[in-house]
Structure formats: C-alpha cells, structure tokens
Amino acid sequence: DKMIGAVRLEQKRVKKNTNYCQIPPVYELLIDTCYPRIRTEFDVASDPYGHEDQFTPTATGFISSFGGMRFVQDIDNEATPEAVIDILRGLRNSSWIDGQTREVTVIFTVYNPAAD
C-alpha cells in the first residue's frame, strides 16, 4: 500500500450561544458560554478563531451537505514524522480543537496495486 497525496484534517465547529442552547439559571454565574450540537447547516460556525484569527474556514465538499465550511490543516505526504508531530503540537498548543469543535475528520488516500 502506498499513501498518495497529503493528509487533510478537517474540523467542523458549532456557533456559540444559539437560541436553543440555554444555560440553566443555577449555572449562569459559573458558565458564560453554551456550545450546542449541530442541528442544521446554520449552526455550523464559519468565523475565524484562534490567536489573531489564525484559523480561517475553507469551503470543502458539497456546500449543501450540512454546512460546507471547515477549518482545514493539510499535512504534506513528504513531511517527516518530526514535522508532523510539530504540526500537531502546534495545533494543540493553539487550541485548534476546543469547546466549539463537533467533528474532526482525517482524510487520506491509499493506493493498493494488488487491488487493481
């Protein structure tokens, strides 16, 4: 088996404090932000975030399929294991995944010549 092309990490995020995400009154002094589940494409967040808005959304796949905006990190297939670890550590240190994250997908292509 041979991996072809880059590895792509795609993240789907939810908007904060929507109408159907209510903080119970007993917790209002402790919790100031509500993160609901994704019910429709209008719940998918597409605002840049992170330090100085370092993460910006990219349109991926079918736009009509439940919110086509994703936050994407591509990892070159020629990257060394150390470079990949550095990229992943950088994402972790920059809070790429946080309370608004609802889905992270890892996409890659593998070719198996024996299957032809």
C-alpha positions in Angstrom: 0.0 0.0 0.0 1.2 3.5 -0.8 -0.2 6.7 0.5 -0.9 9.2 -2.2 -1.1 13.0 -1.6 -1.4 14.9 1.6 -3.2 14.1 4.8 -6.0 16.6 5.5 -7.5 17.3 8.9 -11.0 19.0 8.7 -12.8 20.4 11.6 -16.5 21.3 11.9 -17.4 23.8 14.6 -20.6 24.9 16.1 -21.7 28.5 16.8 -21.8 29.7 20.4 -24.9 30.6 22.4 -27.6 29.8 19.9 -31.3 30.2 20.8 -31.8 26.5 21.6 -28.7 26.3 23.8 -29.8 27.6 27.2 -27.6 27.7 30.3 -29.7 26.7 33.3 -30.2 29.7 35.7 -28.5 27.9 38.6 -25.2 27.8 36.5 -25.4 31.3 34.9 -22.7 32.7 37.3 -20.4 29.8 36.6 -20.9 29.2 32.9 -21.0 32.1 30.4 -20.9 30.2 27.1 -23.1 27.5 25.7 -22.0 25.1 22.9 -24.9 23.2 21.3 -25.0 20.3 19.0 -25.3 20.9 15.2 -28.9 20.6 14.1 -28.8 22.4 10.8 -26.3 23.9 8.4 -27.0 27.3 10.1 -25.4 26.0 13.3 -22.0 25.5 11.7 -19.6 28.2 12.7 -17.5 29.9 10.0 -16.0 32.8 11.9 -12.1 32.8 12.1 -10.8 32.0 15.5 -7.6 31.4 17.5 -4.8 33.8 18.2 -5.2 36.8 15.9 -7.8 34.7 14.0 -5.1 32.3 12.7 -7.7 29.7 11.8 -10.0 30.6 8.9 -12.6 28.4 7.3 -12.4 26.8 3.9 -15.3 25.6 1.7 -15.0 21.8 1.3 -17.0 19.1 -0.2 -20.6 19.7 -1.1 -21.6 23.1 0.2 -25.2 21.9 0.5 -24.2 19.0 2.7 -24.8 20.2 6.3 -22.6 23.2 6.2 -19.6 23.0 3.8 -17.3 25.3 5.8 -14.5 23.5 7.6 -11.3 24.5 9.3 -8.5 22.7 7.4 -5.0 21.7 8.1 -3.1 19.9 5.3 0.0 17.8 6.1 2.3 17.2 3.2 2.9 13.5 2.4 6.6 14.2 2.2 6.7 15.6 5.8 9.0 13.8 8.2 7.4 12.2 11.3 9.1 15.0 13.4 7.5 17.7 11.2 4.0 16.0 11.5 4.5 15.9 15.3 5.4 19.6 15.3 2.3 20.5 13.2 0.0 18.5 15.6 1.6 20.0 18.7 1.2 23.5 17.2 -2.5 22.8 16.6 -2.9 21.5 20.2 -1.0 24.5 21.6 -3.1 26.9 19.6 -6.4 25.3 20.8 -7.4 24.2 17.3 -9.8 21.8 19.0 -11.9 23.5 21.7 -15.4 23.6 23.1 -16.9 24.6 19.7 -15.4 21.5 17.9 -18.0 19.0 16.9 -16.2 16.9 14.3 -12.6 16.2 13.2 -12.1 14.2 10.1 -8.8 12.8 8.9 -8.7 12.3 5.1 -6.1 10.5 3.1 -5.8 8.3 0.0 -4.0 4.9 -0.1 -3.3 3.0 -3.3 -3.0 -0.7 -3.3 -1.7 -2.0 -6.6 -2.7 -5.6 -5.7 -6.4 -4.5 -5.8 -6.2 -3.4 -9.5 
